[in-house]
Amino acid sequence: MVVFFENFALDDAEMIESLARVAYELRENRTQLLKQSGVENEKALLDKIISGEIAEHPAYEHYLSACILGTMRESIRAELKGVLQEVAPE
């Protein structure tokens, strides 16, 4: 088995691990939030709200929160990609 962090400096490995953990937690929190309404994505939740299938409150707040969590996750993933490109051993 390959040890991923073997050739990274300790500080770089810690930063990579930290960013990966935050991205994971954001993904899982978004998933749990959407699961409360029985949907897999923000569009499906908004569609349920618009159709009246579920009550607007707190569903709309959940919709906004899921959107924010998704955006934050993508931002963290982009940062992680940049860090990996910058510090990856050759």
Secondary structure, DSSP 8 states (H G I E B T S, - for coil): ---TTTTS-HHHHHHHHHHHHHHHHHHHHHHHHHHTTT-SSHHHHHHHHHHTSS-HHHHHHHHHHHHHHHHHHHHHHHHHHHHHHHH---
